[in-house]
Amino acid sequence: MNLWRIRDNPESVTQFEVARSCVKHMHPKGMSKGGSMFRNIVMAVLLLLVVYSLSHAASPPVLLASLDAGYMLKGDDSRVTRYRYLVSLLDDKYTETPTQIGDMTVTAQKQLKDKYGIRTNLLTILEDTNRIILSTINNPKPKYAEWAAAYVVLVGGGQDHKEAALDLQALAQVYGLL
């Protein structure tokens, strides 16, 4: 298990592997008999930190705002407010949960960058996907994944972000979703 795997594919790594890897890389070579005791103490502290962090996990809006900011923001940071509002609106409009909406928004950003060379922030994607469906639909709700994918294709194909959202809004109207 190496540290690059943690950075490149964090979903595939268990918290125990992370803690074990950190201990392995912190442990100086050639430590005396007290080395195993040191390792056990560090392991226990790291595992407690993992459990604590999981119990105090950040909400999707905080994580999205933090990704755009480039560092971890607190939940009460004013920069999180717009993200929280948009994720709440999207949660009402689409079938997916706030966590799924956050994940799919990050995926859309990654696809725009990797496939089309377009760099955009997560807030822009949230704003634009919020424009597609204007109001809450109770039966059946549309899928965020489908509309976010269509948005990526249009923006990747050269349309302006707002144009893509307006075109998808017109399409939603044709399907009777507005």
Residue pairs with C-beta under 8 A, 6 or more apart in sequence:
1 13
1 17
1 20
1 21
2 21
3 21
3 25
5 12
5 13
6 13
6 17
6 18
6 21
15 47
15 50
15 54
16 47
18 46
18 50
19 43
19 46
19 47
19 50
20 43
22 42
22 46
23 39
23 42
23 43
23 46
26 42
27 35
27 38
27 39
27 42
31 38
58 66
58 72
58 75
59 75
59 84
59 98
60 87
60 98
60 99
60 101
60 102
61 80
61 83
61 84
61 86
61 87
61 98
61 102
62 73
62 74
62 75
62 77
62 80
62 83
62 84
63 102
64 83
64 87
64 102
64 105
64 106
64 122
64 123
64 126
65 73
65 77
65 79
65 80
65 83
65 122
65 123
66 72
66 73
67 106
67 122
68 121
68 122
68 123
69 79
73 79
73 80
74 80
82 123
83 122
83 123
83 126
86 123
86 126
86 127
86 130
87 98
87 101
87 102
87 126
88 98
89 130
90 98
90 101
90 126
90 129
90 130
90 144
91 97
91 98
91 101
92 136
93 130
93 133
93 135
93 136
93 137
93 141
93 142
93 144
94 101
94 133
94 141
94 142
94 143
94 144
94 147
95 140
95 141
95 142
95 143
95 144
96 104
96 143
96 144
96 145
100 144
100 145
101 144
104 144
104 145
104 148
105 122
105 125
105 126
105 129
105 148
106 122
107 148
108 125
108 148
108 149
108 151
108 152
109 120
109 121
109 122
109 125
111 152
111 156
112 118
112 119
112 120
112 152
112 155
112 156
113 119
113 120
115 156
116 155
116 156
118 155
118 156
120 155
120 161
124 161
125 148
125 151
128 151
128 161
128 162
128 164
128 165
129 144
129 147
129 148
129 151
129 165
131 162
131 165
131 166
131 169
132 147
132 151
132 165
132 168
132 169
132 172
133 142
133 147
133 169
133 172
133 177
133 178
134 169
134 178
135 178
137 177
142 172
142 177
147 168
147 172
150 168
150 171
151 164
151 165
151 168
154 163
154 164
154 167
154 168
155 161
155 164
159 167
169 178
172 178
